[in-house]
Amino acid sequence: MTKYILRRLLISIPVLFGVTVIAYFIMTLAPGDAVDMLVDPGLSPQDIALKRQALGLDQPVIVQYGRWLGQLVQGNLGYSFYNRRPVTERIGERLGATLTLAFMSLLFSYMVAIPIGVLAAVRQYSVWDYIATVFSFLGVSVPSFFFGLLLIYFFALKLDLFPTGGTHTIGAAFSLSDRLSHLILPVMVLSLQNTGAVMRYTRSSMLDVIHQDYIRAARAKGLRERVVLFRHALRNALIPVITLAGLQFPFLLGGAIITEQIFNWPGMGRLAVEAITQRDYPTIMGINLLAAIMVITGNLLADVLYGVVDPRIRYTEGG
Protein backbone atom coordinates (compact mmCIF):
# COMPACT_ATOMS: atom_id res chain seq x y z
CA MET A 1 0.00 0.00 0.00
CA THR A 2 2.82 2.44 0.89
CA LYS A 3 4.59 1.87 -2.43
CA TYR A 4 1.29 2.30 -4.26
CA ILE A 5 0.62 5.65 -2.55
CA LEU A 6 4.16 6.88 -3.24
CA ARG A 7 3.84 5.87 -6.89
CA ARG A 8 0.55 7.72 -7.19
CA LEU A 9 2.07 10.82 -5.61
CA LEU A 10 4.98 10.74 -8.07
CA ILE A 11 2.58 10.40 -11.00
CA SER A 12 0.62 13.41 -9.73
CA ILE A 13 3.62 15.73 -10.21
CA PRO A 14 3.50 15.80 -14.04
CA VAL A 15 -0.31 15.89 -13.86
CA LEU A 16 -0.18 19.04 -11.73
CA PHE A 17 2.41 20.54 -14.08
CA GLY A 18 0.14 19.92 -17.06
CA VAL A 19 -2.83 21.43 -15.24
CA THR A 20 -0.91 24.62 -14.44
CA VAL A 21 0.32 24.99 -18.03
CA ILE A 22 -3.16 24.62 -19.52
CA ALA A 23 -4.80 26.81 -16.87
CA TYR A 24 -2.26 29.63 -17.24
CA PHE A 25 -2.42 29.83 -21.00
CA ILE A 26 -6.22 29.63 -21.10
CA MET A 27 -6.40 32.33 -18.42
CA THR A 28 -4.25 34.72 -20.46
CA LEU A 29 -6.53 34.26 -23.49
CA ALA A 30 -9.30 36.16 -21.71
CA PRO A 31 -9.61 39.80 -22.89
CA GLY A 32 -7.97 42.40 -20.65
CA ASP A 33 -5.60 41.96 -17.75
CA ALA A 34 -5.12 43.18 -14.18
CA VAL A 35 -3.97 46.63 -15.28
CA ASP A 36 -7.18 47.21 -17.23
CA MET A 37 -9.16 46.47 -14.08
CA LEU A 38 -7.01 48.50 -11.66
CA VAL A 39 -5.96 51.71 -13.38
CA ASP A 40 -7.84 54.96 -13.69
CA PRO A 41 -9.16 55.33 -17.25
CA GLY A 42 -7.82 58.87 -17.20
CA LEU A 43 -4.17 57.77 -17.02
CA SER A 44 -1.95 58.27 -20.02
CA PRO A 45 -0.88 55.30 -22.16
CA GLN A 46 2.68 55.76 -20.87
CA ASP A 47 1.57 55.40 -17.23
CA ILE A 48 -0.51 52.34 -18.09
CA ALA A 49 2.49 50.80 -19.86
CA LEU A 50 4.66 51.42 -16.78
CA LYS A 51 2.12 49.72 -14.53
CA ARG A 52 1.90 46.75 -16.88
CA GLN A 53 5.70 46.57 -16.90
CA ALA A 54 5.83 46.69 -13.09
CA LEU A 55 3.55 43.63 -12.91
CA GLY A 56 5.49 41.81 -15.63
CA LEU A 57 2.49 41.73 -17.95
CA ASP A 58 4.50 43.19 -20.81
CA GLN A 59 6.48 39.95 -21.09
CA PRO A 60 5.48 36.99 -23.31
CA VAL A 61 3.09 34.50 -21.74
CA ILE A 62 5.76 31.79 -21.55
CA VAL A 63 8.02 34.14 -19.60
CA GLN A 64 5.18 35.05 -17.21
CA TYR A 65 4.42 31.37 -16.63
CA GLY A 66 8.09 30.58 -16.08
CA ARG A 67 8.31 33.31 -13.45
CA TRP A 68 5.21 31.97 -11.68
CA LEU A 69 6.50 28.38 -11.86
CA GLY A 70 9.83 29.46 -10.40
CA GLN A 71 8.05 31.00 -7.43
CA LEU A 72 5.94 27.84 -7.02
CA VAL A 73 9.04 25.62 -6.88
CA GLN A 74 10.26 27.79 -4.01
CA GLY A 75 6.97 27.27 -2.16
CA ASN A 76 5.61 30.69 -3.04
CA LEU A 77 2.36 31.24 -4.96
CA GLY A 78 3.28 34.83 -5.71
CA TYR A 79 1.61 38.09 -4.79
CA SER A 80 -1.83 39.31 -5.66
CA PHE A 81 -1.99 41.89 -8.44
CA TYR A 82 -4.92 43.51 -6.66
CA ASN A 83 -3.52 44.27 -3.19
CA ARG A 84 0.06 42.87 -3.38
CA ARG A 85 -0.62 40.44 -0.54
CA PRO A 86 0.82 36.90 -0.69
CA VAL A 87 -1.58 34.55 -2.43
CA THR A 88 -1.02 31.93 0.27
CA GLU A 89 -2.39 34.38 2.85
CA ARG A 90 -5.45 35.22 0.78
CA ILE A 91 -6.22 31.54 0.21
CA GLY A 92 -5.46 30.63 3.83
CA GLU A 93 -7.98 33.18 5.09
CA ARG A 94 -10.76 31.68 2.97
CA LEU A 95 -9.88 27.99 2.84
CA GLY A 96 -11.15 27.11 6.31
CA ALA A 97 -14.65 28.47 5.65
CA THR A 98 -14.97 26.57 2.36
CA LEU A 99 -13.59 23.31 3.75
CA THR A 100 -16.05 23.51 6.63
CA LEU A 101 -18.94 24.07 4.24
CA ALA A 102 -17.80 21.35 1.83
CA PHE A 103 -17.10 18.75 4.54
CA MET A 104 -20.42 19.33 6.31
CA SER A 105 -22.27 19.17 2.99
CA LEU A 106 -20.60 15.89 2.08
CA LEU A 107 -21.30 14.45 5.52
CA PHE A 108 -24.95 15.53 5.38
CA SER A 109 -25.35 14.10 1.88
CA TYR A 110 -24.12 10.65 2.81
CA MET A 111 -25.93 10.50 6.15
CA VAL A 112 -29.22 11.17 4.33
CA ALA A 113 -28.64 9.49 0.98
CA ILE A 114 -27.22 6.10 1.99
CA PRO A 115 -30.07 5.02 4.32
CA ILE A 116 -32.70 6.23 1.84
CA GLY A 117 -30.90 4.49 -1.03
CA VAL A 118 -30.75 1.23 0.92
CA LEU A 119 -34.45 1.50 1.80
CA ALA A 120 -35.36 2.20 -1.83
CA ALA A 121 -33.42 -0.86 -2.98
CA VAL A 122 -34.83 -3.19 -0.35
CA ARG A 123 -38.38 -2.02 -1.06
CA GLN A 124 -38.03 -1.78 -4.82
CA TYR A 125 -41.09 -0.39 -6.66
CA SER A 126 -42.76 0.53 -3.39
CA VAL A 127 -44.08 3.96 -2.45
CA TRP A 128 -40.80 4.67 -0.63
CA ASP A 129 -38.83 3.78 -3.74
CA TYR A 130 -40.87 6.14 -5.91
CA ILE A 131 -40.56 8.95 -3.35
CA ALA A 132 -36.79 8.46 -3.17
CA THR A 133 -36.56 8.42 -6.98
CA VAL A 134 -38.51 11.66 -7.33
CA PHE A 135 -36.42 13.31 -4.60
CA SER A 136 -33.15 12.21 -6.24
CA PHE A 137 -34.20 13.56 -9.64
CA LEU A 138 -35.24 16.85 -8.05
CA GLY A 139 -31.90 17.00 -6.28
CA VAL A 140 -29.86 16.73 -9.46
CA SER A 141 -32.24 18.96 -11.47
CA VAL A 142 -33.01 21.98 -9.26
CA PRO A 143 -30.42 24.77 -9.75
CA SER A 144 -28.55 25.58 -6.55
CA PHE A 145 -29.13 29.34 -6.88
CA PHE A 146 -32.89 28.82 -7.13
CA PHE A 147 -32.96 26.41 -4.19
CA GLY A 148 -30.83 28.78 -2.12
CA LEU A 149 -33.07 31.76 -2.76
CA LEU A 150 -36.10 29.60 -1.99
CA LEU A 151 -34.66 28.58 1.38
CA ILE A 152 -33.76 32.17 2.23
CA TYR A 153 -37.27 33.35 1.38
CA PHE A 154 -39.09 30.76 3.49
CA PHE A 155 -36.75 29.95 6.38
CA ALA A 156 -34.98 33.30 6.79
CA LEU A 157 -37.46 35.96 5.70
CA LYS A 158 -40.86 34.38 6.28
CA LEU A 159 -40.24 32.09 9.27
CA ASP A 160 -37.16 33.89 10.65
CA LEU A 161 -35.59 30.59 11.70
CA PHE A 162 -32.14 31.05 10.19
CA PRO A 163 -29.97 34.02 9.16
CA THR A 164 -29.81 35.03 5.53
CA GLY A 165 -26.03 34.78 5.23
CA GLY A 166 -22.59 35.13 6.72
CA THR A 167 -20.74 32.80 9.07
CA HIS A 168 -21.72 34.45 12.35
CA THR A 169 -23.76 37.28 13.80
CA ILE A 170 -21.77 40.50 13.57
CA GLY A 171 -20.93 41.94 16.98
CA ALA A 172 -22.08 38.86 18.91
CA ALA A 173 -19.82 36.73 21.08
CA PHE A 174 -18.69 33.37 19.74
CA SER A 175 -21.41 30.76 20.03
CA LEU A 176 -21.52 27.27 18.54
CA SER A 177 -25.28 27.48 18.06
CA ASP A 178 -24.88 30.77 16.20
CA ARG A 179 -22.26 29.28 13.87
CA LEU A 180 -24.42 26.23 13.21
CA SER A 181 -27.48 28.35 12.47
CA HIS A 182 -25.50 30.19 9.78
CA LEU A 183 -24.25 26.88 8.39
CA ILE A 184 -27.54 25.00 7.98
CA LEU A 185 -28.97 26.70 4.88
CA PRO A 186 -25.69 26.77 2.86
CA VAL A 187 -25.10 23.10 3.70
CA MET A 188 -28.58 22.16 2.51
CA VAL A 189 -28.07 24.00 -0.78
CA LEU A 190 -24.59 22.64 -1.46
CA SER A 191 -25.55 19.07 -0.56
CA LEU A 192 -28.78 18.94 -2.61
CA GLN A 193 -27.29 17.62 -5.86
CA ASN A 194 -24.85 15.33 -4.06
CA THR A 195 -27.65 13.78 -2.03
CA GLY A 196 -29.65 12.93 -5.14
CA ALA A 197 -26.65 11.42 -6.93
CA VAL A 198 -25.49 9.35 -3.93
CA MET A 199 -29.03 8.10 -3.39
CA ARG A 200 -29.26 6.80 -6.96
CA TYR A 201 -25.80 5.19 -6.80
CA THR A 202 -26.59 3.51 -3.48
CA ARG A 203 -29.91 2.17 -4.71
CA SER A 204 -28.45 0.83 -7.96
CA SER A 205 -25.47 -0.78 -6.24
CA MET A 206 -27.60 -2.34 -3.51
CA LEU A 207 -29.95 -3.83 -6.10
CA ASP A 208 -26.98 -5.56 -7.71
CA VAL A 209 -25.64 -6.88 -4.41
CA ILE A 210 -28.76 -8.09 -2.61
CA HIS A 211 -29.49 -10.60 -5.38
CA GLN A 212 -26.06 -12.22 -5.14
CA ASP A 213 -25.70 -15.82 -3.96
CA TYR A 214 -23.73 -14.95 -0.81
CA ILE A 215 -26.59 -12.72 0.37
CA ARG A 216 -29.03 -15.60 -0.10
CA ALA A 217 -26.61 -17.84 1.82
CA ALA A 218 -26.41 -15.34 4.68
CA ARG A 219 -30.19 -15.24 4.91
CA ALA A 220 -30.35 -19.04 4.76
CA LYS A 221 -28.04 -19.21 7.77
CA GLY A 222 -30.65 -17.35 9.78
CA LEU A 223 -28.85 -14.04 10.10
CA ARG A 224 -30.99 -11.06 10.95
CA GLU A 225 -32.01 -8.92 8.00
CA ARG A 226 -30.28 -5.88 9.45
CA VAL A 227 -27.00 -7.80 9.68
CA VAL A 228 -27.39 -9.11 6.14
CA LEU A 229 -28.07 -5.67 4.71
CA PHE A 230 -25.61 -3.48 6.57
CA ARG A 231 -22.74 -5.87 7.31
CA HIS A 232 -22.69 -7.96 4.15
CA ALA A 233 -24.61 -6.19 1.37
CA LEU A 234 -23.93 -2.51 2.06
CA ARG A 235 -20.21 -2.99 2.57
CA ASN A 236 -19.81 -4.39 -0.93
CA ALA A 237 -22.26 -1.90 -2.40
CA LEU A 238 -20.20 1.04 -1.14
CA ILE A 239 -17.45 0.68 -3.77
CA PRO A 240 -19.13 2.89 -6.43
CA VAL A 241 -20.37 5.24 -3.69
CA ILE A 242 -16.79 5.73 -2.45
CA THR A 243 -15.71 6.47 -6.02
CA LEU A 244 -18.40 9.14 -6.19
CA ALA A 245 -17.28 10.61 -2.86
CA GLY A 246 -13.69 10.89 -4.04
CA LEU A 247 -14.87 12.89 -7.04
CA GLN A 248 -17.52 14.93 -5.24
CA PHE A 249 -15.45 16.52 -2.49
CA PRO A 250 -13.09 18.44 -4.82
CA PHE A 251 -15.98 19.60 -6.99
CA LEU A 252 -17.81 20.88 -3.92
CA LEU A 253 -15.22 23.67 -3.97
CA GLY A 254 -16.47 24.63 -7.41
CA GLY A 255 -20.10 24.28 -6.43
CA ALA A 256 -19.44 26.49 -3.43
CA ILE A 257 -18.91 29.46 -5.75
CA ILE A 258 -22.64 29.95 -6.28
CA THR A 259 -23.60 28.98 -2.73
CA GLU A 260 -21.09 31.36 -1.19
CA GLN A 261 -22.31 34.21 -3.34
CA ILE A 262 -25.93 33.62 -2.31
CA PHE A 263 -25.20 33.35 1.41
CA ASN A 264 -22.35 35.87 1.57
CA TRP A 265 -20.04 33.09 2.78
CA PRO A 266 -16.41 34.30 2.96
CA GLY A 267 -14.81 31.28 1.34
CA MET A 268 -12.83 30.21 -1.69
CA GLY A 269 -15.80 30.58 -4.01
CA ARG A 270 -16.12 34.30 -3.40
CA LEU A 271 -12.35 34.68 -3.63
CA ALA A 272 -12.38 32.95 -7.03
CA VAL A 273 -15.07 35.30 -8.33
CA GLU A 274 -13.17 38.33 -7.04
CA ALA A 275 -9.90 37.11 -8.59
CA ILE A 276 -11.50 36.45 -11.97
CA THR A 277 -13.19 39.86 -11.95
CA GLN A 278 -9.90 41.55 -11.06
CA ARG A 279 -7.86 39.46 -13.56
CA ASP A 280 -5.66 38.56 -10.60
CA TYR A 281 -3.55 35.89 -12.30
CA PRO A 282 -1.51 34.72 -9.27
CA THR A 283 -4.64 34.25 -7.14
CA ILE A 284 -6.47 32.45 -9.95
CA MET A 285 -3.51 30.12 -10.45
CA GLY A 286 -3.29 29.45 -6.71
CA ILE A 287 -6.98 28.47 -6.62
CA ASN A 288 -6.61 26.28 -9.73
CA LEU A 289 -3.60 24.53 -8.24
CA LEU A 290 -5.45 23.90 -5.00
CA ALA A 291 -8.44 22.50 -6.90
CA ALA A 292 -6.17 20.14 -8.87
CA ILE A 293 -4.53 18.93 -5.64
CA MET A 294 -7.96 18.31 -4.14
CA VAL A 295 -9.00 16.22 -7.16
CA ILE A 296 -5.85 14.10 -6.98
CA THR A 297 -6.16 13.70 -3.22
CA GLY A 298 -9.83 12.76 -3.47
CA ASN A 299 -9.10 10.03 -6.01
CA LEU A 300 -6.20 8.71 -3.94
CA LEU A 301 -8.31 8.57 -0.77
CA ALA A 302 -11.03 6.74 -2.69
CA ASP A 303 -8.52 4.12 -3.86
CA VAL A 304 -7.25 3.64 -0.31
CA LEU A 305 -10.78 3.29 1.05
CA TYR A 306 -11.51 0.52 -1.45
CA GLY A 307 -9.14 -1.73 0.45
CA VAL A 308 -10.66 -0.73 3.79
CA VAL A 309 -14.24 -1.46 2.73
CA ASP A 310 -13.51 -4.58 0.68
CA PRO A 311 -10.69 -6.79 2.10
CA ARG A 312 -10.49 -8.62 -1.23
CA ILE A 313 -8.89 -5.56 -2.83
CA ARG A 314 -5.12 -5.53 -2.52
CA TYR A 315 -2.55 -3.21 -4.09
CA THR A 316 0.43 -5.15 -5.37
CA GLU A 317 3.72 -4.04 -6.90
CA GLY A 318 2.20 -3.61 -10.34
CA GLY A 319 -1.32 -2.62 -9.20
C-alpha positions as CSV (number, residue, x, y, z in Angstrom):
1,M,0.0,0.0,0.0
2,T,2.8,2.4,0.9
3,K,4.6,1.9,-2.4
4,Y,1.3,2.3,-4.3
5,I,0.6,5.7,-2.6
6,L,4.2,6.9,-3.2
7,R,3.8,5.9,-6.9
8,R,0.6,7.7,-7.2
9,L,2.1,10.8,-5.6
10,L,5.0,10.7,-8.1
11,I,2.6,10.4,-11.0
12,S,0.6,13.4,-9.7
13,I,3.6,15.7,-10.2
14,P,3.5,15.8,-14.0
15,V,-0.3,15.9,-13.9
16,L,-0.2,19.0,-11.7
17,F,2.4,20.5,-14.1
18,G,0.1,19.9,-17.1
19,V,-2.8,21.4,-15.2
20,T,-0.9,24.6,-14.4
21,V,0.3,25.0,-18.0
22,I,-3.2,24.6,-19.5
23,A,-4.8,26.8,-16.9
24,Y,-2.3,29.6,-17.2
25,F,-2.4,29.8,-21.0
26,I,-6.2,29.6,-21.1
27,M,-6.4,32.3,-18.4
28,T,-4.3,34.7,-20.5
29,L,-6.5,34.3,-23.5
30,A,-9.3,36.2,-21.7
31,P,-9.6,39.8,-22.9
32,G,-8.0,42.4,-20.7
33,D,-5.6,42.0,-17.7
34,A,-5.1,43.2,-14.2
35,V,-4.0,46.6,-15.3
36,D,-7.2,47.2,-17.2
37,M,-9.2,46.5,-14.1
38,L,-7.0,48.5,-11.7
39,V,-6.0,51.7,-13.4
40,D,-7.8,55.0,-13.7
41,P,-9.2,55.3,-17.2
42,G,-7.8,58.9,-17.2
43,L,-4.2,57.8,-17.0
44,S,-2.0,58.3,-20.0
45,P,-0.9,55.3,-22.2
46,Q,2.7,55.8,-20.9
47,D,1.6,55.4,-17.2
48,I,-0.5,52.3,-18.1
49,A,2.5,50.8,-19.9
50,L,4.7,51.4,-16.8
51,K,2.1,49.7,-14.5
52,R,1.9,46.8,-16.9
53,Q,5.7,46.6,-16.9
54,A,5.8,46.7,-13.1
55,L,3.6,43.6,-12.9
56,G,5.5,41.8,-15.6
57,L,2.5,41.7,-18.0
58,D,4.5,43.2,-20.8
59,Q,6.5,39.9,-21.1
60,P,5.5,37.0,-23.3
61,V,3.1,34.5,-21.7
62,I,5.8,31.8,-21.6
63,V,8.0,34.1,-19.6
64,Q,5.2,35.0,-17.2
65,Y,4.4,31.4,-16.6
66,G,8.1,30.6,-16.1
67,R,8.3,33.3,-13.4
68,W,5.2,32.0,-11.7
69,L,6.5,28.4,-11.9
70,G,9.8,29.5,-10.4
71,Q,8.0,31.0,-7.4
72,L,5.9,27.8,-7.0
73,V,9.0,25.6,-6.9
74,Q,10.3,27.8,-4.0
75,G,7.0,27.3,-2.2
76,N,5.6,30.7,-3.0
77,L,2.4,31.2,-5.0
78,G,3.3,34.8,-5.7
79,Y,1.6,38.1,-4.8
80,S,-1.8,39.3,-5.7
81,F,-2.0,41.9,-8.4
82,Y,-4.9,43.5,-6.7
83,N,-3.5,44.3,-3.2
84,R,0.1,42.9,-3.4
85,R,-0.6,40.4,-0.5
86,P,0.8,36.9,-0.7
87,V,-1.6,34.5,-2.4
88,T,-1.0,31.9,0.3
89,E,-2.4,34.4,2.9
90,R,-5.4,35.2,0.8
91,I,-6.2,31.5,0.2
92,G,-5.5,30.6,3.8
93,E,-8.0,33.2,5.1
94,R,-10.8,31.7,3.0
95,L,-9.9,28.0,2.8
96,G,-11.2,27.1,6.3
97,A,-14.6,28.5,5.7
98,T,-15.0,26.6,2.4
99,L,-13.6,23.3,3.7
100,T,-16.0,23.5,6.6
101,L,-18.9,24.1,4.2
102,A,-17.8,21.4,1.8
103,F,-17.1,18.7,4.5
104,M,-20.4,19.3,6.3
105,S,-22.3,19.2,3.0
106,L,-20.6,15.9,2.1
107,L,-21.3,14.4,5.5
108,F,-24.9,15.5,5.4
109,S,-25.4,14.1,1.9
110,Y,-24.1,10.7,2.8
111,M,-25.9,10.5,6.1
112,V,-29.2,11.2,4.3
113,A,-28.6,9.5,1.0
114,I,-27.2,6.1,2.0
115,P,-30.1,5.0,4.3
116,I,-32.7,6.2,1.8
117,G,-30.9,4.5,-1.0
118,V,-30.8,1.2,0.9
119,L,-34.5,1.5,1.8
120,A,-35.4,2.2,-1.8
121,A,-33.4,-0.9,-3.0
122,V,-34.8,-3.2,-0.3
123,R,-38.4,-2.0,-1.1
124,Q,-38.0,-1.8,-4.8
125,Y,-41.1,-0.4,-6.7
126,S,-42.8,0.5,-3.4
127,V,-44.1,4.0,-2.5
128,W,-40.8,4.7,-0.6
129,D,-38.8,3.8,-3.7
130,Y,-40.9,6.1,-5.9
131,I,-40.6,9.0,-3.4
132,A,-36.8,8.5,-3.2
133,T,-36.6,8.4,-7.0
134,V,-38.5,11.7,-7.3
135,F,-36.4,13.3,-4.6
136,S,-33.2,12.2,-6.2
137,F,-34.2,13.6,-9.6
138,L,-35.2,16.9,-8.0
139,G,-31.9,17.0,-6.3
140,V,-29.9,16.7,-9.5
141,S,-32.2,19.0,-11.5
142,V,-33.0,22.0,-9.3
143,P,-30.4,24.8,-9.8
144,S,-28.6,25.6,-6.5
145,F,-29.1,29.3,-6.9
146,F,-32.9,28.8,-7.1
147,F,-33.0,26.4,-4.2
148,G,-30.8,28.8,-2.1
149,L,-33.1,31.8,-2.8
150,L,-36.1,29.6,-2.0
151,L,-34.7,28.6,1.4
152,I,-33.8,32.2,2.2
153,Y,-37.3,33.4,1.4
154,F,-39.1,30.8,3.5
155,F,-36.8,30.0,6.4
156,A,-35.0,33.3,6.8
157,L,-37.5,36.0,5.7
158,K,-40.9,34.4,6.3
159,L,-40.2,32.1,9.3
160,D,-37.2,33.9,10.7
161,L,-35.6,30.6,11.7
162,F,-32.1,31.0,10.2
163,P,-30.0,34.0,9.2
164,T,-29.8,35.0,5.5
165,G,-26.0,34.8,5.2
166,G,-22.6,35.1,6.7
167,T,-20.7,32.8,9.1
168,H,-21.7,34.5,12.4
169,T,-23.8,37.3,13.8
170,I,-21.8,40.5,13.6
171,G,-20.9,41.9,17.0
172,A,-22.1,38.9,18.9
173,A,-19.8,36.7,21.1
174,F,-18.7,33.4,19.7
175,S,-21.4,30.8,20.0
176,L,-21.5,27.3,18.5
177,S,-25.3,27.5,18.1
178,D,-24.9,30.8,16.2
179,R,-22.3,29.3,13.9
180,L,-24.4,26.2,13.2
181,S,-27.5,28.3,12.5
182,H,-25.5,30.2,9.8
183,L,-24.2,26.9,8.4
184,I,-27.5,25.0,8.0
185,L,-29.0,26.7,4.9
186,P,-25.7,26.8,2.9
187,V,-25.1,23.1,3.7
188,M,-28.6,22.2,2.5
189,V,-28.1,24.0,-0.8
190,L,-24.6,22.6,-1.5
191,S,-25.5,19.1,-0.6
192,L,-28.8,18.9,-2.6
193,Q,-27.3,17.6,-5.9
194,N,-24.8,15.3,-4.1
195,T,-27.6,13.8,-2.0
196,G,-29.7,12.9,-5.1
197,A,-26.7,11.4,-6.9
198,V,-25.5,9.3,-3.9
199,M,-29.0,8.1,-3.4
200,R,-29.3,6.8,-7.0
201,Y,-25.8,5.2,-6.8
202,T,-26.6,3.5,-3.5
203,R,-29.9,2.2,-4.7
204,S,-28.5,0.8,-8.0
205,S,-25.5,-0.8,-6.2
206,M,-27.6,-2.3,-3.5
207,L,-30.0,-3.8,-6.1
208,D,-27.0,-5.6,-7.7
209,V,-25.6,-6.9,-4.4
210,I,-28.8,-8.1,-2.6
211,H,-29.5,-10.6,-5.4
212,Q,-26.1,-12.2,-5.1
213,D,-25.7,-15.8,-4.0
214,Y,-23.7,-15.0,-0.8
215,I,-26.6,-12.7,0.4
216,R,-29.0,-15.6,-0.1
217,A,-26.6,-17.8,1.8
218,A,-26.4,-15.3,4.7
219,R,-30.2,-15.2,4.9
220,A,-30.4,-19.0,4.8
221,K,-28.0,-19.2,7.8
222,G,-30.7,-17.3,9.8
223,L,-28.8,-14.0,10.1
224,R,-31.0,-11.1,11.0
225,E,-32.0,-8.9,8.0
226,R,-30.3,-5.9,9.5
227,V,-27.0,-7.8,9.7
228,V,-27.4,-9.1,6.1
229,L,-28.1,-5.7,4.7
230,F,-25.6,-3.5,6.6
231,R,-22.7,-5.9,7.3
232,H,-22.7,-8.0,4.1
233,A,-24.6,-6.2,1.4
234,L,-23.9,-2.5,2.1
235,R,-20.2,-3.0,2.6
236,N,-19.8,-4.4,-0.9
237,A,-22.3,-1.9,-2.4
238,L,-20.2,1.0,-1.1
239,I,-17.4,0.7,-3.8
240,P,-19.1,2.9,-6.4
241,V,-20.4,5.2,-3.7
242,I,-16.8,5.7,-2.5
243,T,-15.7,6.5,-6.0
244,L,-18.4,9.1,-6.2
245,A,-17.3,10.6,-2.9
246,G,-13.7,10.9,-4.0
247,L,-14.9,12.9,-7.0
248,Q,-17.5,14.9,-5.2
249,F,-15.5,16.5,-2.5
250,P,-13.1,18.4,-4.8
251,F,-16.0,19.6,-7.0
252,L,-17.8,20.9,-3.9
253,L,-15.2,23.7,-4.0
254,G,-16.5,24.6,-7.4
255,G,-20.1,24.3,-6.4
256,A,-19.4,26.5,-3.4
257,I,-18.9,29.5,-5.7
258,I,-22.6,29.9,-6.3
259,T,-23.6,29.0,-2.7
260,E,-21.1,31.4,-1.2
261,Q,-22.3,34.2,-3.3
262,I,-25.9,33.6,-2.3
263,F,-25.2,33.3,1.4
264,N,-22.4,35.9,1.6
265,W,-20.0,33.1,2.8
266,P,-16.4,34.3,3.0
267,G,-14.8,31.3,1.3
268,M,-12.8,30.2,-1.7
269,G,-15.8,30.6,-4.0
270,R,-16.1,34.3,-3.4
271,L,-12.3,34.7,-3.6
272,A,-12.4,32.9,-7.0
273,V,-15.1,35.3,-8.3
274,E,-13.2,38.3,-7.0
275,A,-9.9,37.1,-8.6
276,I,-11.5,36.5,-12.0
277,T,-13.2,39.9,-12.0
278,Q,-9.9,41.6,-11.1
279,R,-7.9,39.5,-13.6
280,D,-5.7,38.6,-10.6
281,Y,-3.5,35.9,-12.3
282,P,-1.5,34.7,-9.3
283,T,-4.6,34.3,-7.1
284,I,-6.5,32.5,-10.0
285,M,-3.5,30.1,-10.4
286,G,-3.3,29.4,-6.7
287,I,-7.0,28.5,-6.6
288,N,-6.6,26.3,-9.7
289,L,-3.6,24.5,-8.2
290,L,-5.4,23.9,-5.0
291,A,-8.4,22.5,-6.9
292,A,-6.2,20.1,-8.9
293,I,-4.5,18.9,-5.6
294,M,-8.0,18.3,-4.1
295,V,-9.0,16.2,-7.2
296,I,-5.8,14.1,-7.0
297,T,-6.2,13.7,-3.2
298,G,-9.8,12.8,-3.5
299,N,-9.1,10.0,-6.0
300,L,-6.2,8.7,-3.9
301,L,-8.3,8.6,-0.8
302,A,-11.0,6.7,-2.7
303,D,-8.5,4.1,-3.9
304,V,-7.3,3.6,-0.3
305,L,-10.8,3.3,1.1
306,Y,-11.5,0.5,-1.4
307,G,-9.1,-1.7,0.4
308,V,-10.7,-0.7,3.8
309,V,-14.2,-1.5,2.7
310,D,-13.5,-4.6,0.7
311,P,-10.7,-6.8,2.1
312,R,-10.5,-8.6,-1.2
313,I,-8.9,-5.6,-2.8
314,R,-5.1,-5.5,-2.5
315,Y,-2.6,-3.2,-4.1
316,T,0.4,-5.2,-5.4
317,E,3.7,-4.0,-6.9
318,G,2.2,-3.6,-10.3
319,G,-1.3,-2.6,-9.2
